[in-house]
């Protein structure tokens, strides 16, 4: 019986090859996309799940009354350690690290790498497996280092590197050899090795080396230490609220204890919820898109199957007369569907492999390869086939098997005709979805281009930045200034600036300034940017009043500062000019004089309001990370090569790893760009599926109405008349779907844009473009198909009946 | 074998019932060969469908092999129908996607006959109708007469006691028609009860009794006047 079902299903598929191809291609694209998204979501959900005792692992976050006062993801240096030592009944273990970047070398290989100077608990607490080395002794010796498999390969080309040495530079410019005592196996992503995308730390150095780097994580004043604790079994995070409060009260000054409230976040949830649930939102968004696309593909299937059913009516009738029960007929149709879905899934798996790199790029995450899934996942496609097969097949099966034998033998179409409304609504739903995705893609793209537009407030074009080796001292700064001048003298370079920050949202922290003459109650938490006097010139930041320090360089400028307009307002100056010459100071610090006010520019993401900013002279701050080069337009690659050569000459031993400002911004708006790419990909896929659906339905319609076309032509209808006849089936549906999609898309996109302080207005244009393009493509396709059909000799058409 | 009591079927048109069958009373004994005649629209096919359990009347009682058909459970009725009734159509109604062999085999599939048994039964049938050579052909590759032969073979494969034929020769030329009628006579002699709907005076005379329908009523019910 079953064999018979398969046989007839296969013959039917072959007989209706064209529709089978449309069905299979639509479905396989839909399934492949869903599988890719599913794999991506699965991968994201695995983050932190494989840590030892994952249920009891927490990260300490900081809630500041004024978010500018500290980082949310880090907290007071000694907190985690003290919690463990003073409350051993509550806390099982702790782990902290100080994330830094420095130059790491092996022979003539120099790279800037992110390092994690960390508590030695790291190797035991999370169960990270070591390929080489002993977790108990790896951190015993001073100047030992544990690296990951990936980095071992990068520096040595192999992983068996225990006992080898790496040379690492400190911030004062001295170098020291570190002995590799362990190689960590690559493990699934987790928030310990990588607390966020900027902190991909793959070098682990024991806490005993803090001094070499001039760092201290055991000071209550240090607000920037990433801290984790493992609670004892059965202890809830609330139990630590009191102990944390007491520790803070006992150890920190009032300006911290009054403003800071650390809290625990389970590591299992941390990754998904970090940055206002950025990852979670992305997961929801793409899952939703995938579901809708799969649904659209299934709708195509249902629509085409039902439209095609008239050709099967006789068969159904005969089978009923021959004694086929409804259940048996349904089984037959379901098996047919499932075979098609099987074929589609097979192709989907091929598409999965082929499209994996592309979608991985779109989502900014490596999507697991097919072979990297646990073996049990092989059941998943089977389950999926059954599920989709049932979903897509059940309705056609119900409709077809319900036909009455005597009616179907007479060729009556009663029950099929009633479903035209449903079919049209399904098509309408597809258009509705496609239009929304399309509109969304346009609006997201527009908002993303705003991020890269002139509205930034500075000129990002032709700016390249590169990280410098550190020597954070007065001499170090002087030396860098000299090197900067050397670069500036190059003919291809128009400006060079030495600074701690580039406009990527990450600055060294905020300083609570107040205007001299007022008191600390008028403090303004001001983002500090430590720069030289060339910064405004290099980034073309326009000035509102005064000057950006002095040009040429004046050594006395170190006690001057430049603020932005927002800061001027926050300090209570009625206009920019009034601020010039005024002094501001932080509690206990020297007063510095405002010598200039810049116009506001976007230092960080446009999601946030522009913050008050104070430029601190690099001579005062004595910290720097970047040289920013403003290149002259022309042969960029030649300029970069010239820069590279100059760099090697001036800063031998330091890697020249340059980034264009565009790429820096791309990193800042990574998730938005991912969303944009995802929306564009989804639009393309949705369009393909809609088009397949329309082509399929039209061809069925043409098949059914061949006779009508023939008669009409005999009666003198032109091709145009016949085309418009068929367009009437679809155009109203497109229009209605378009009209309904407008408010829905508006509502969704308004919600998305509301997350941004600086956003584009929603105009009518994206809506019109989407509806018109979708409509035009559909109309063209239908017209083309019908024109082809109606060009045939009408007599031939009539005879085929 | 069959007893129809007060069978009526109508459709409502403009609020008034329009009768397709009106108060049909008919008894058919096992082994009869009945021809149903009448002009177009007189209800012949509907009556045949009612007897074949493909259609339900609005009113009346139907006794088939001493069982009240309309009081039976759906499953039981379908079982009864599957095992005892075979159908032959004017337009043959073979399944285009199946070969001759598979078409004949289909009723057996729906009766869960074992594979080896099926093979033997279909082979017998092919042999009997001398269409062994055609068993792997599809219906579209056969002539009308051959298709109808397959249709009859399919109707007989499950060894039904009642064969219902709706204008079985309507699409055939007279020679082919005659052959089919001869076949029916032969079958009838072997004990199969046959009810055929026909337009042809000549074919009706193969039957042992002719039922004349007019406007949904039985007008005349007589033995042919040979």
Contacts between the chains, C-beta under 8 A, distances in Angstrom:
chain1	res1	chain2	res2	distance
A	1	B	109	5.3
A	1	B	112	7.6
A	4	B	102	7.2
A	4	B	105	7.9
A	4	B	106	7.9
A	4	B	109	5.8
A	7	B	102	7.7
A	8	B	95	7.9
A	8	B	97	5.5
A	8	B	98	6.6
A	11	B	97	4.6
A	11	B	98	8.0
A	12	B	97	5.9
A	15	B	97	6.6
A	314	B	93	6.5
A	315	B	95	5.2
A	315	B	96	7.4
A	315	B	97	7.2
A	317	B	93	7.1
A	318	B	93	4.7
A	318	B	94	7.4
A	318	B	95	5.7
A	319	B	95	7.3
A	319	B	106	7.1
A	319	B	110	7.8
A	320	B	54	7.7
A	321	B	52	7.7
A	321	B	54	6.6
A	321	B	87	5.0
A	321	B	93	7.4
A	322	B	87	7.7
A	322	B	106	5.3
A	322	B	107	4.6
A	322	B	110	6.1
A	322	B	154	7.1
A	323	B	78	7.1
A	323	B	81	6.9
A	323	B	82	3.6
A	323	B	107	5.5
A	323	B	110	4.0
A	323	B	111	6.4
A	323	B	158	7.7
A	324	B	106	8.0
A	324	B	110	5.1
A	325	B	78	6.2
A	325	B	110	7.2
A	328	B	110	6.4
A	404	B	54	7.8
A	404	B	55	7.9
A	405	B	54	5.0
A	406	B	49	4.9
A	406	B	54	4.4
A	406	B	55	4.9
A	409	B	89	7.1
A	409	B	93	6.4
